[in-house]
Amino acid sequence: MFLRSKSGPLSFDFGTKVISIKALASASSLSWRNASMVPGEYDTFEIGFITTDDFTNADILEATYPLLQRGCMVIGLLIPPFPILLGFLGKGWKPCAVTTLGRGGSDLTAKTIGKPLRVREIQVWKDVDGF
């Protein structure tokens, strides 16, 4: 779906918005159930995930790593109890719109966060089939 405004064309990817809303609702539900134990929940695009502008299959850009290192320290990612991070989402480089990483995005999120933090082990827990 494409929209036009007086200042120029605006693009809107409806499919990504639906996927993003479902992912956000899922993380909110998990956080609500564990509210007494979890210090907070964050979307990965809030702590530094910068991606290409391919809204349904974005690639993570190199600019992400220094931003993630700072963002993870700010939210206390390595200090128990650990916050929940919603994976699979990034922020497009040019429009700064929410993007999705595509299939395997949650696993890729964990690996991407582990790299700048130099962690020894990455664990991905999920309740669906995947990579």
N, CA, C and O atoms as a printed pandas DataFrame, in Angstrom:
     atom_number atom_name residue_name chain_id  residue_number  x_coord  y_coord  z_coord
0              1         N          MET        A               1    0.848   -1.167    0.000
1              2        CA          MET        A               1    0.000    0.000    0.000
2              3         C          MET        A               1    0.897    1.234    0.000
3              4         O          MET        A               1    1.811    1.328    0.819
4              5         N          PHE        A               2    0.656    2.154   -0.880
5              6        CA          PHE        A               2    1.446    3.377   -0.939
6              7         C          PHE        A               2    0.531    4.583   -0.783
7              8         O          PHE        A               2   -0.566    4.622   -1.341
8              9         N          LEU        A               3    0.987    5.546   -0.034
9             10        CA          LEU        A               3    0.235    6.772    0.200
10            11         C          LEU        A               3    1.027    7.946   -0.349
11            12         O          LEU        A               3    2.253    7.887   -0.432
12            13         N          ARG        A               4    0.342    8.995   -0.717
13            14        CA          ARG        A               4    1.019   10.205   -1.177
14            15         C          ARG        A               4    0.581   11.370   -0.302
15            16         O          ARG        A               4   -0.573   11.469    0.113
16            17         N          SER        A               5    1.535   12.238   -0.041
17            18        CA          SER        A               5    1.207   13.459    0.696
18            19         C          SER        A               5    1.601   14.644   -0.168
19            20         O          SER        A               5    2.188   14.468   -1.235
20            21         N          LYS        A               6    1.288   15.829    0.276
21            22        CA          LYS        A               6    1.641   17.026   -0.487
22            23         C          LYS        A               6    3.146   17.207   -0.590
23            24         O          LYS        A               6    3.637   17.783   -1.561
24            25         N          SER        A               7    3.883   16.721    0.402
25            26        CA          SER        A               7    5.333   16.895    0.395
26            27         C          SER        A               7    6.062   15.789   -0.353
27            28         O          SER        A               7    7.272   15.882   -0.557
28            29         N          GLY        A               8    5.347   14.737   -0.768
29            30        CA          GLY        A               8    5.992   13.667   -1.498
30            31         C          GLY        A               8    5.406   12.320   -1.135
31            32         O          GLY        A               8    4.507   12.241   -0.298
32            33         N          PRO        A               9    5.908   11.241   -1.761
33            34        CA          PRO        A               9    5.343    9.922   -1.507
34            35         C          PRO        A               9    5.687    9.416   -0.101
35            36         O          PRO        A               9    6.788    9.628    0.406
36            37         N          LEU        A              10    4.736    8.761    0.491
37            38        CA          LEU        A              10    4.949    8.088    1.772
38            39         C          LEU        A              10    4.706    6.608    1.539
39            40         O          LEU        A              10    3.723    6.245    0.893
40            41         N          SER        A              11    5.554    5.761    2.037
41            42        CA          SER        A              11    5.314    4.332    1.877
42            43         C          SER        A              11    4.863    3.757    3.209
43            44         O          SER        A              11    5.251    4.238    4.274
44            45         N          PHE        A              12    4.053    2.737    3.133
45            46        CA          PHE        A              12    3.525    2.101    4.330
46            47         C          PHE        A              12    3.438    0.620    4.043
47            48         O          PHE        A              12    2.782    0.219    3.083
48            49         N          ASP        A              13    4.071   -0.187    4.835
49            50        CA          ASP        A              13    4.059   -1.624    4.652
50            51         C          ASP        A              13    3.127   -2.228    5.691
51            52         O          ASP        A              13    3.516   -2.414    6.844
52            53         N          PHE        A              14    1.913   -2.533    5.291
53            54        CA          PHE        A              14    0.896   -3.021    6.220
54            55         C          PHE        A              14    1.285   -4.360    6.837
55            56         O          PHE        A              14    1.062   -4.573    8.029
56            57         N          GLY        A              15    1.862   -5.264    6.050
57            58        CA          GLY        A              15    2.231   -6.586    6.555
58            59         C          GLY        A              15    3.204   -6.516    7.713
59            60         O          GLY        A              15    3.044   -7.241    8.695
60            61         N          THR        A              16    4.210   -5.661    7.622
61            62        CA          THR        A              16    5.188   -5.532    8.696
62            63         C          THR        A              16    4.535   -5.001    9.953
63            64         O          THR        A              16    4.858   -5.449   11.053
64            65         N          LYS        A              17    3.628   -4.060    9.813
65            66        CA          LYS        A              17    2.959   -3.500   10.989
66            67         C          LYS        A              17    2.186   -4.584   11.728
67            68         O          LYS        A              17    2.207   -4.629   12.958
68            69         N          VAL        A              18    1.500   -5.462   10.986
69            70        CA          VAL        A              18    0.736   -6.534   11.624
70            71         C          VAL        A              18    1.675   -7.486   12.348
71            72         O          VAL        A              18    1.416   -7.866   13.490
72            73         N          ILE        A              19    2.768   -7.874   11.691
73            74        CA          ILE        A              19    3.741   -8.763   12.322
74            75         C          ILE        A              19    4.310   -8.105   13.571
75            76         O          ILE        A              19    4.434   -8.753   14.610
76            77         N          SER        A              20    4.655   -6.832   13.481
77            78        CA          SER        A              20    5.230   -6.120   14.615
78            79         C          SER        A              20    4.254   -6.055   15.775
79            80         O          SER        A              20    4.642   -6.246   16.927
80            81         N          ILE        A              21    2.994   -5.787   15.481
81            82        CA          ILE        A              21    1.987   -5.706   16.540
82            83         C          ILE        A              21    1.837   -7.051   17.230
83            84         O          ILE        A              21    1.731   -7.105   18.456
84            85         N          LYS        A              22    1.826   -8.146   16.463
85            86        CA          LYS        A              22    1.723   -9.475   17.065
86            87         C          LYS        A              22    2.924   -9.757   17.952
87            88         O          LYS        A              22    2.767  -10.283   19.054
88            89         N          ALA        A              23    4.108   -9.420   17.495
89            90        CA          ALA        A              23    5.314   -9.658   18.285
90            91         C          ALA        A              23    5.309   -8.812   19.550
91            92         O          ALA        A              23    5.680   -9.296   20.619
92            93         N          LEU        A              24    4.896   -7.563   19.443
93            94        CA          LEU        A              24    4.827   -6.693   20.615
94            95         C          LEU        A              24    3.806   -7.211   21.618
95            96         O          LEU        A              24    4.059   -7.186   22.822
96            97         N          ALA        A              25    2.668   -7.674   21.145
97            98        CA          ALA        A              25    1.640   -8.202   22.039
98            99         C          ALA        A              25    2.143   -9.446   22.751
99           100         O          ALA        A              25    1.868   -9.634   23.936
100          101         N          SER        A              26    2.870  -10.291   22.051
101          102        CA          SER        A              26    3.421  -11.498   22.655
102          103         C          SER        A              26    4.401  -11.158   23.767
103          104         O          SER        A              26    4.338  -11.747   24.846
104          105         N          ALA        A              27    5.291  -10.233   23.523
105          106        CA          ALA        A              27    6.272   -9.848   24.539
106          107         C          ALA        A              27    5.600   -9.177   25.727
107          108         O          ALA        A              27    5.996   -9.400   26.871
108          109         N          SER        A              28    4.591   -8.363   25.468
109          110        CA          SER        A              28    3.879   -7.701   26.559
110          111         C          SER        A              28    3.187   -8.719   27.440
111          112         O          SER        A              28    3.173   -8.573   28.662
112          113         N          SER        A              29    2.617   -9.742   26.842
113          114        CA          SER        A              29    1.945  -10.791   27.599
114          115         C          SER        A              29    2.937  -11.536   28.482
115          116         O          SER        A              29    2.653  -11.789   29.653
116          117         N          LEU        A              30    4.081  -11.884   27.942
117          118        CA          LEU        A              30    5.111  -12.575   28.714
118          119         C          LEU        A              30    5.592  -11.709   29.865
119          120         O          LEU        A              30    5.755  -12.191   30.986
120          121         N          SER        A              31    5.816  -10.445   29.594
121          122        CA          SER        A              31    6.280   -9.537   30.637
122          123         C          SER        A              31    5.232   -9.387   31.737
123          124         O          SER        A              31    5.573   -9.339   32.919
124          125         N          TRP        A              32    3.981   -9.315   31.358
125          126        CA          TRP        A              32    2.908   -9.162   32.338
126          127         C          TRP        A              32    2.858  -10.365   33.268
127          128         O          TRP        A              32    2.675  -10.212   34.475
128          129         N          ARG        A              33    3.020  -11.570   32.708
129          130        CA          ARG        A              33    2.967  -12.787   33.527
130          131         C          ARG        A              33    4.125  -12.859   34.509
131          132         O          ARG        A              33    3.997  -13.456   35.578
132          133         N          ASN        A              34    5.237  -12.264   34.160
133          134        CA          ASN        A              34    6.425  -12.342   35.005
134          135         C          ASN        A              34    6.774  -10.997   35.636
135          136         O          ASN        A              34    7.935  -10.743   35.954
136          137         N          ALA        A              35    5.789  -10.151   35.813
137          138        CA          ALA        A              35    6.034   -8.771   36.240
138          139         C          ALA        A              35    6.841   -8.668   37.520
139          140         O          ALA        A              35    7.626   -7.731   37.672
140          141         N          SER        A              36    6.675   -9.580   38.425
141          142        CA          SER        A              36    7.386   -9.474   39.701
142          143         C          SER        A              36    8.862   -9.817   39.578
143          144         O          SER        A              36    9.651   -9.448   40.448
144          145         N          MET        A              37    9.253  -10.514   38.517
145          146        CA          MET        A              37   10.643  -10.958   38.384
146          147         C          MET        A              37   11.417  -10.218   37.300
147          148         O          MET        A              37   12.647  -10.268   37.296
148          149         N          VAL        A              38   10.757   -9.550   36.405
149          150        CA          VAL        A              38   11.412   -8.951   35.248
150          151         C          VAL        A              38   11.508   -7.435   35.425
151          152         O          VAL        A              38   10.492   -6.774   35.639
152          153         N          PRO        A              39   12.726   -6.874   35.339
153          154        CA          PRO        A              39   12.883   -5.439   35.553
154          155         C          PRO        A              39   12.333   -4.562   34.434
155          156         O          PRO        A              39   12.088   -3.376   34.654
156          157         N          GLY        A              40   12.135   -5.109   33.256
157          158        CA          GLY        A              40   11.609   -4.309   32.155
158          159         C          GLY        A              40   11.633   -5.075   30.859
159          160         O          GLY        A              40   12.209   -6.159   30.767
160          161         N          GLU        A              41   11.004   -4.503   29.865
161          162        CA          GLU        A              41   11.036   -5.098   28.532
162          163         C          GLU        A              41   11.384   -4.009   27.533
163          164         O          GLU        A              41   10.963   -2.860   27.670
164          165         N          TYR        A              42   12.149   -4.386   26.538
165          166        CA          TYR        A              42   12.630   -3.419   25.555
166          167         C          TYR        A              42   12.524   -4.023   24.169
167          168         O          TYR        A              42   12.733   -5.222   23.984
168          169         N          ASP        A              43   12.202   -3.197   23.210
169          170        CA          ASP        A              43   12.258   -3.605   21.817
170          171         C          ASP        A              43   13.691   -3.419   21.359
171          172         O          ASP        A              43   14.347   -2.453   21.750
172          173         N          THR        A              44   14.183   -4.325   20.540
173          174        CA          THR        A              44   15.572   -4.225   20.108
174          175         C          THR        A              44   15.836   -2.950   19.311
175          176         O          THR        A              44   16.956   -2.440   19.324
176          177         N          PHE        A              45   14.834   -2.434   18.626
177          178        CA          PHE        A              45   15.061   -1.180   17.896
178          179         C          PHE        A              45   15.250   -0.010   18.854
179          180         O          PHE        A              45   15.807    1.015   18.460
180          181         N          GLU        A              46   14.803   -0.135   20.100
181          182        CA          GLU        A              46   14.990    0.932   21.088
182          183         C          GLU        A              46   16.422    0.985   21.621
183          184         O          GLU        A              46   16.877    2.033   22.079
184          185         N          ILE        A              47   17.125   -0.139   21.560
185          186        CA          ILE        A              47   18.479   -0.167   22.117
186          187         C          ILE        A              47   19.567   -0.166   21.053
187          188         O          ILE        A              47   20.746   -0.307   21.379
188          189         N          GLY        A              48   19.189   -0.008   19.770
189          190        CA          GLY        A              48   20.226    0.191   18.776
190          191         C          GLY        A              48   20.220   -0.658   17.526
191          192         O          GLY        A              48   21.156   -0.540   16.736
192          193         N          PHE        A              49   19.231   -1.507   17.287
193          194        CA          PHE        A              49   19.209   -2.322   16.072
194          195         C          PHE        A              49   18.893   -1.450   14.863
195          196         O          PHE        A              49   17.772   -0.961   14.724
196          197         N          ILE        A              50   19.874   -1.253   13.991
197          198        CA          ILE        A              50   19.707   -0.484   12.762
198          199         C          ILE        A              50   19.779   -1.463   11.595
199          200         O          ILE        A              50   20.712   -2.260   11.502
200          201         N          THR        A              51   18.796   -1.399   10.710
201          202        CA          THR        A              51   18.710   -2.368    9.622
202          203         C          THR        A              51   18.578   -1.675    8.269
203          204         O          THR        A              51   18.413   -0.459    8.171
204          205         N          THR        A              52   18.658   -2.508    7.234
205          206        CA          THR        A              52   18.312   -2.024    5.902
206          207         C          THR        A              52   16.815   -1.719    5.903
207          208         O          THR        A              52   16.114   -2.030    6.867
208          209         N          ASP        A              53   16.338   -1.121    4.844
209          210        CA          ASP        A              53   14.935   -0.717    4.784
210          211         C          ASP        A              53   14.019   -1.777    4.172
211          212         O          ASP        A              53   12.887   -1.465    3.804
212          213         N          ASP        A              54   14.480   -3.007    4.057
213          214        CA          ASP        A              54   13.660   -4.111    3.552
214          215         C          ASP        A              54   12.744   -4.548    4.695
215          216         O          ASP        A              54   13.154   -5.328    5.554
216          217         N          PHE        A              55   11.525   -4.054    4.707
217          218        CA          PHE        A              55   10.662   -4.130    5.876
218          219         C          PHE        A              55   10.296   -5.532    6.348
219          220         O          PHE        A              55    9.999   -5.704    7.530
220          221         N          THR        A              56   10.302   -6.536    5.488
221          222        CA          THR        A              56    9.935   -7.875    5.947
222          223         C          THR        A              56   11.112   -8.842    5.999
223          224         O          THR        A              56   10.946   -9.988    6.418
224          225         N          ASN        A              57   12.270   -8.410    5.591
225          226        CA          ASN        A              57   13.441   -9.288    5.590
226          227         C          ASN        A              57   14.705   -8.434    5.688
227          228         O          ASN        A              57   15.608   -8.555    4.860
228          229         N          ALA        A              58   14.764   -7.581    6.690
229          230        CA          ALA        A              58   15.855   -6.614    6.818
230          231         C          ALA        A              58   17.159   -7.273    7.250
231          232         O          ALA        A              58   17.154   -8.292    7.941
232          233         N          ASP        A              59   18.262   -6.685    6.839
233          234        CA          ASP        A              59   19.594   -7.102    7.280
234          235         C          ASP        A              59   20.083   -6.114    8.329
235          236         O          ASP        A              59   19.808   -4.918    8.247
236          237         N          ILE        A              60   20.805   -6.622    9.306
237          238        CA          ILE        A              60   21.348   -5.776   10.368
238          239         C          ILE        A              60   22.601   -5.084    9.847
239          240         O          ILE        A              60   23.472   -5.729    9.263
240          241         N          LEU        A              61   22.694   -3.779   10.056
241          242        CA          LEU        A              61   23.836   -3.002    9.580
242          243         C          LEU        A              61   24.939   -2.935   10.636
243          244         O          LEU        A              61   24.679   -3.075   11.831
244          245         N          GLU        A              62   26.152   -2.723   10.184
245          246        CA          GLU        A              62   27.328   -2.653   11.063
246          247         C          GLU        A              62   27.200   -1.549   12.116
247          248         O          GLU        A              62   27.762   -1.664   13.205
248          249         N          ALA        A              63   26.473   -0.495   11.800
249          250        CA          ALA        A              63   26.272    0.612   12.753
250          251         C          ALA        A              63   25.556    0.156   14.021
251          252         O          ALA        A              63   25.562    0.862   15.029
252          253         N          THR        A              64   24.946   -1.009   13.971
253          254        CA          THR        A              64   24.212   -1.554   15.119
254          255         C          THR        A              64   25.125   -1.855   16.302
255          256         O          THR        A              64   24.745   -1.598   17.444
256          257         N          TYR        A              65   26.310   -2.389   16.061
257          258        CA          TYR        A              65   27.133   -2.935   17.147
258          259         C          TYR        A              65   27.553   -1.920   18.210
259          260         O          TYR        A              65   27.393   -2.205   19.396
260          261         N          PRO        A              66   28.079   -0.758   17.845
261          262        CA          PRO        A              66   28.408    0.201   18.909
262          263         C          PRO        A              66   27.162    0.728   19.624
263          264         O          PRO        A              66   27.199    0.983   20.828
264          265         N          LEU        A              67   26.068    0.890   18.891
265          266        CA          LEU        A              67   24.826    1.349   19.519
266          267         C          LEU        A              67   24.298    0.310   20.502
267          268         O          LEU        A              67   23.829    0.648   21.589
268          269         N          LEU        A              68   24.381   -0.953   20.107
269          270        CA          LEU        A              68   23.928   -2.036   20.984
270          271         C          LEU        A              68   24.766   -2.122   22.251
271          272         O          LEU        A              68   24.237   -2.333   23.342
272          273         N          GLN        A              69   26.053   -1.962   22.102
273          274        CA          GLN        A              69   26.928   -2.035   23.273
274          275         C          GLN        A              69   26.505   -0.994   24.310
275          276         O          GLN        A              69   26.388   -1.306   25.495
276          277         N          ARG        A              70   26.277    0.230   23.869
277          278        CA          ARG        A              70   25.819    1.289   24.791
278          279         C          ARG        A              70   24.411    1.017   25.294
279          280         O          ARG        A              70   24.144    1.141   26.489
280          281         N          GLY        A              71   23.513    0.651   24.398
281          282        CA          GLY        A              71   22.119    0.412   24.772
282          283         C          GLY        A              71   21.958   -0.702   25.785
283          284         O          GLY        A              71   21.149   -0.594   26.707
284          285         N          CYS        A              72   22.725   -1.776   25.623
285          286        CA          CYS        A              72   22.640   -2.902   26.555
286          287         C          CYS        A              72   23.163   -2.526   27.932
287          288         O          CYS        A              72   22.636   -2.990   28.944
288          289         N          MET        A              73   24.170   -1.708   27.981
289          290        CA          MET        A              73   24.693   -1.262   29.275
290          291         C          MET        A              73   23.677   -0.356   29.983
291          292         O          MET        A              73   23.508   -0.438   31.199
292          293         N          VAL        A              74   23.012    0.498   29.221
293          294        CA          VAL        A              74   22.031    1.424   29.797
294          295         C          VAL        A              74   20.870    0.670   30.441
295          296         O          VAL        A              74   20.407    1.055   31.514
296          297         N          ILE        A              75   20.394   -0.397   29.801
297          298        CA          ILE        A              75   19.248   -1.130   30.352
298          299         C          ILE        A              75   19.660   -2.204   31.350
299          300         O          ILE        A              75   18.797   -2.884   31.905
300          301         N          GLY        A              76   20.952   -2.372   31.590
301          302        CA          GLY        A              76   21.413   -3.361   32.557
302          303         C          GLY        A              76   21.232   -4.787   32.087
303          304         O          GLY        A              76   20.845   -5.657   32.866
304          305         N          LEU        A              77   21.510   -5.034   30.814
305          306        CA          LEU        A              77   21.269   -6.354   30.234
306          307         C          LEU        A              77   22.061   -7.466   30.909
307          308         O          LEU        A              77   21.590   -8.602   30.961
308          309         N          LEU        A              78   23.231   -7.175   31.420
309          310        CA          LEU        A              78   24.070   -8.220   32.001
310          311         C          LEU        A              78   23.961   -8.312   33.522
311          312         O          LEU        A              78   24.746   -9.018   34.155
312          313         N          ILE        A              79   23.008   -7.617   34.105
313          314        CA          ILE        A              79   22.856   -7.612   35.556
314          315         C          ILE        A              79   21.534   -8.286   35.919
315          316         O          ILE        A              79   20.474   -7.811   35.509
316          317         N          PRO        A              80   21.573   -9.392   36.686
317          318        CA          PRO        A              80   20.321  -10.053   37.076
318          319         C          PRO        A              80   19.487   -9.172   37.989
319          320         O          PRO        A              80   20.053   -8.362   38.724
320          321         N          PRO        A              81   18.164   -9.294   37.973
321          322        CA          PRO        A              81   17.372  -10.078   37.018
322          323         C          PRO        A              81   17.403   -9.417   35.640
323          324         O          PRO        A              81   17.420   -8.191   35.525
324          325         N          PHE        A              82   17.408  -10.232   34.623
325          326        CA          PHE        A              82   17.606   -9.742   33.264
326          327         C          PHE        A              82   16.310   -9.214   32.654
327          328         O          PHE        A              82   15.245   -9.795   32.863
328          329         N          PRO        A              83   16.395   -8.118   31.902
329          330        CA          PRO        A              83   15.192   -7.615   31.221
330          331         C          PRO        A              83   14.840   -8.504   30.032
331          332         O          PRO        A              83   15.671   -9.275   29.555
332          333         N          ILE        A              84   13.630   -8.391   29.572
333          334        CA          ILE        A              84   13.186   -9.099   28.369
334          335         C          ILE        A              84   13.491   -8.215   27.167
335          336         O          ILE        A              84   13.191   -7.021   27.163
336          337         N          LEU        A              85   14.090   -8.820   26.150
337          338        CA          LEU        A              85   14.318   -8.114   24.887
338          339         C          LEU        A              85   13.462   -8.768   23.820
339          340         O          LEU        A              85   13.521   -9.982   23.628
340          341         N          LEU        A              86   12.677   -7.977   23.136
341          342        CA          LEU        A              86   11.872   -8.478   22.042
342          343         C          LEU        A              86   12.729   -8.479   20.789
343          344         O          LEU        A              86   13.115   -7.420   20.295
344          345         N          GLY        A              87   13.025   -9.654   20.277
345          346        CA          GLY        A              87   13.854   -9.768   19.088
346          347         C          GLY        A              87   13.037   -9.624   17.824
347          348         O          GLY        A              87   11.833   -9.369   17.874
348          349         N          PHE        A              88   13.698   -9.788   16.685
349          350        CA          PHE        A              88   13.025   -9.851   15.407
350          351         C          PHE        A              88   12.766   -8.479   14.800
351          352         O          PHE        A              88   12.437   -8.390   13.617
352          353         N          LEU        A              89   12.905   -7.404   15.579
353          354        CA          LEU        A              89   12.583   -6.070   15.079
354          355         C          LEU        A              89   13.814   -5.176   15.025
355          356         O          LEU        A              89   14.707   -5.284   15.865
356          357         N          GLY        A              90   13.855   -4.307   14.048
357          358        CA          GLY        A              90   14.916   -3.318   13.941
358          359         C          GLY        A              90   14.327   -1.984   13.525
359          360         O          GLY        A              90   13.110   -1.827   13.421
360          361         N          LYS        A              91   15.209   -1.031   13.291
361          362        CA          LYS        A              91   14.781    0.292   12.825
362          363         C          LYS        A              91   15.464    0.540   11.489
363          364         O          LYS        A              91   16.690    0.484   11.392
364          365         N          GLY        A              92   14.676    0.811   10.468
365          366        CA          GLY        A              92   15.220    1.069    9.142
366          367         C          GLY        A              92   16.177    2.249    9.135
367          368         O          GLY        A              92   15.966    3.231    9.846
368          369         N          TRP        A              93   17.228    2.151    8.330
369          370        CA          TRP        A              93   18.288    3.149    8.294
370          371         C          TRP        A              93   17.773    4.520    7.880
371          372         O          TRP        A              93   18.040    5.507    8.565
372          373         N          LYS        A              94   17.045    4.601    6.781
373          374        CA          LYS        A              94   16.606    5.911    6.279
374          375         C          LYS        A              94   15.273    6.373    6.869
375          376         O          LYS        A              94   15.203    7.486    7.389
376          377         N          PRO        A              95   14.206    5.558    6.808
377          378        CA          PRO        A              95   12.931    6.077    7.309
378          379         C          PRO        A              95   12.773    5.967    8.823
379          380         O          PRO        A              95   11.845    6.539    9.393
380          381         N          CYS        A              96   13.674    5.235    9.475
381          382        CA          CYS        A              96   13.578    4.994   10.922
382          383         C          CYS        A              96   12.270    4.307   11.286
383          384         O          CYS        A              96   11.801    4.433   12.417
384          385         N          ALA        A              97   11.677    3.583   10.347
385          386        CA          ALA        A              97   10.455    2.826   10.613
386          387         C          ALA        A              97   10.832    1.446   11.143
387          388         O          ALA        A              97   11.936    0.961   10.895
388          389         N          VAL        A              98    9.930    0.825   11.862
389          390        CA          VAL        A              98   10.180   -0.511   12.393
390          391         C          VAL        A              98   10.278   -1.493   11.235
391          392         O          VAL        A              98    9.449   -1.471   10.324
392          393         N          THR        A              99   11.294   -2.355   11.270
393          394        CA          THR        A              99   11.482   -3.390   10.262
394          395         C          THR        A              99   11.481   -4.749   10.951
395          396         O          THR        A              99   11.641   -4.832   12.169
396          397         N          THR        A             100   11.303   -5.804   10.181
397          398        CA          THR        A             100   11.391   -7.158   10.723
398          399         C          THR        A             100   12.546   -7.883   10.053
399          400         O          THR        A             100   12.863   -7.624    8.892
400          401         N          LEU        A             101   13.173   -8.793   10.788
401          402        CA          LEU        A             101   14.358   -9.480   10.285
402          403         C          LEU        A             101   14.038  -10.715    9.458
403          404         O          LEU        A             101   14.934  -11.255    8.810
404          405         N          GLY        A             102   12.806  -11.177    9.455
405          406        CA          GLY        A             102   12.444  -12.351    8.680
406          407         C          GLY        A             102   12.669  -13.631    9.460
407          408         O          GLY        A             102   12.943  -13.596   10.660
408          409         N          ARG        A             103   12.553  -14.766    8.774
409          410        CA          ARG        A             103   12.667  -16.076    9.422
410          411         C          ARG        A             103   14.030  -16.213   10.091
411          412         O          ARG        A             103   15.058  -15.881    9.500
412          413         N          GLY        A             104   14.027  -16.704   11.325
413          414        CA          GLY        A             104   15.267  -16.836   12.079
414          415         C          GLY        A             104   15.684  -15.548   12.759
415          416         O          GLY        A             104   16.778  -15.472   13.319
416          417         N          GLY        A             105   14.838  -14.540   12.720
417          418        CA          GLY        A             105   15.176  -13.229   13.264
418          419         C          GLY        A             105   15.436  -13.218   14.758
419          420         O          GLY        A             105   16.263  -12.443   15.237
420          421         N          SER        A             106   14.739  -14.071   15.502
421          422        CA          SER        A             106   14.960  -14.119   16.953
422          423         C          SER        A             106   16.346  -14.667   17.273
423          424         O          SER        A             106   17.043  -14.140   18.139
424          425         N          ASP        A             107   16.743  -15.729   16.569
425          426        CA          ASP        A             107   18.080  -16.287   16.764
426          427         C          ASP        A             107   19.143  -15.267   16.371
427          428         O          ASP        A             107   20.140  -15.092   17.072
428          429         N          LEU        A             108   18.923  -14.604   15.253
429          430        CA          LEU        A             108   19.860  -13.588   14.783
430          431         C          LEU        A             108   19.961  -12.438   15.783
431          432         O          LEU        A             108   21.042  -11.885   15.985
432          433         N          THR        A             109   18.849  -12.077   16.403
433          434        CA          THR        A             109   18.848  -11.024   17.419
434          435         C          THR        A             109   19.772  -11.394   18.568
435          436         O          THR        A             109   20.589  -10.578   18.998
436          437         N          ALA        A             110   19.650  -12.610   19.064
437          438        CA          ALA        A             110   20.480  -13.056   20.189
438          439         C          ALA        A             110   21.964  -13.027   19.822
439          440         O          ALA        A             110   22.792  -12.574   20.612
440          441         N          LYS        A             111   22.293  -13.501   18.646
441          442        CA          LYS        A             111   23.694  -13.502   18.208
442          443         C          LYS        A             111   24.225  -12.087   18.034
443          444         O          LYS        A             111   25.373  -11.800   18.372
444          445         N          THR        A             112   23.392  -11.213   17.510
445          446        CA          THR        A             112   23.804   -9.827   17.286
446          447         C          THR        A             112   24.060   -9.113   18.603
447          448         O          THR        A             112   24.997   -8.321   18.703
448          449         N          ILE        A             113   23.251   -9.377   19.601
449          450        CA          ILE        A             113   23.458   -8.767   20.918
450          451         C          ILE        A             113   24.698   -9.346   21.584
451          452         O          ILE        A             113   25.436   -8.624   22.255
452          453         N          GLY        A             114   24.929  -10.623   21.409
453          454        CA          GLY        A             114   26.087  -11.269   22.023
454          455         C          GLY        A             114   27.422  -10.781   21.490
455          456         O          GLY        A             114   28.405  -10.743   22.230
456          457         N          LYS        A             115   27.475  -10.408   20.225
457          458        CA          LYS        A             115   28.746  -10.002   19.610
458          459         C          LYS        A             115   29.386   -8.793   20.292
459          460         O          LYS        A             115   30.528   -8.907   20.736
460          461         N          PRO        A             116   28.719   -7.644   20.400
461          462        CA          PRO        A             116   29.394   -6.492   21.017
462          463         C          PRO        A             116   29.612   -6.656   22.520
463          464         O          PRO        A             116   30.463   -5.983   23.102
464          465         N          LEU        A             117   28.847   -7.549   23.147
465          466        CA          LEU        A             117   29.008   -7.771   24.585
466          467         C          LEU        A             117   30.035   -8.861   24.896
467          468         O          LEU        A             117   30.398   -9.074   26.053
468          469         N          ARG        A             118   30.499   -9.549   23.844
469          470        CA          ARG        A             118   31.512  -10.609   23.974
470          471         C          ARG        A             118   31.104  -11.679   24.993
471          472         O          ARG        A             118   31.890  -12.070   25.856
472          473         N          VAL        A             119   29.862  -12.137   24.869
473          474        CA          VAL        A             119   29.382  -13.169   25.786
474          475         C          VAL        A             119   29.930  -14.533   25.377
475          476         O          VAL        A             119   30.246  -14.760   24.209
476          477         N          ARG        A             120   30.039  -15.435   26.346
477          478        CA          ARG        A             120   30.549  -16.778   26.063
478          479         C          ARG        A             120   29.485  -17.695   25.484
479          480         O          ARG        A             120   29.798  -18.605   24.716
480          481         N          GLU        A             121   28.238  -17.465   25.844
481          482        CA          GLU        A             121   27.169  -18.363   25.431
482          483         C          GLU        A             121   25.905  -17.563   25.139
483          484         O          GLU        A             121   25.610  -16.567   25.799
484          485         N          ILE        A             122   25.176  -18.022   24.143
485          486        CA          ILE        A             122   23.891  -17.417   23.804
486          487         C          ILE        A             122   22.845  -18.517   23.882
487          488         O          ILE        A             122   23.020  -19.583   23.291
488          489         N          GLN        A             123   21.756  -18.269   24.607
489          490        CA          GLN        A             123   20.654  -19.219   24.690
490          491         C          GLN        A             123   19.417  -18.589   24.082
491          492         O          GLN        A             123   19.063  -17.455   24.403
492          493         N          VAL        A             124   18.763  -19.328   23.205
493          494        CA          VAL        A             124   17.520  -18.868   22.602
494          495         C          VAL        A             124   16.428  -19.835   23.038
495          496         O          VAL        A             124   16.474  -21.019   22.704
496          497         N          TRP        A             125   15.469  -19.344   23.766
497          498        CA          TRP        A             125   14.335  -20.156   24.216
498          499         C          TRP        A             125   13.122  -19.741   23.418
499          500         O          TRP        A             125   12.809  -18.553   23.333
500          501         N          LYS        A             126   12.437  -20.702   22.835
501          502        CA          LYS        A             126   11.229  -20.365   22.097
502          503         C          LYS        A             126   10.252  -21.521   22.142
503          504         O          LYS        A             126   10.622  -22.666   22.400
504          505         N          ASP        A             127    9.008  -21.197   21.887
505          506        CA          ASP        A             127    7.962  -22.209   21.955
506          507         C          ASP        A             127    7.409  -22.565   20.577
507          508         O          ASP        A             127    6.331  -23.149   20.466
508          509         N          VAL        A             128    8.149  -22.213   19.534
509          510        CA          VAL        A             128    7.727  -22.532   18.174
510          511         C          VAL        A             128    8.893  -23.168   17.429
511          512         O          VAL        A             128   10.054  -22.989   17.798
512          513         N          ASP        A             129    8.570  -23.912   16.378
513          514        CA          ASP        A             129    9.620  -24.496   15.549
514          515         C          ASP        A             129   10.358  -23.391   14.815
515          516         O          ASP        A             129    9.757  -22.383   14.444
516          517         N          GLY        A             130   11.629  -23.568   14.607
517          518        CA          GLY        A             130   12.420  -22.575   13.889
518          519         C          GLY        A             130   13.782  -23.143   13.576
519          520         O          GLY        A             130   13.957  -24.360   13.528
520          521         N          PHE        A             131   14.744  -22.274   13.364
521          522        CA          PHE        A             131   16.103  -22.720   13.060
522          523         C          PHE        A             131   16.720  -23.365   14.266
523          524         O          PHE        A             131   17.867  -23.808   14.210
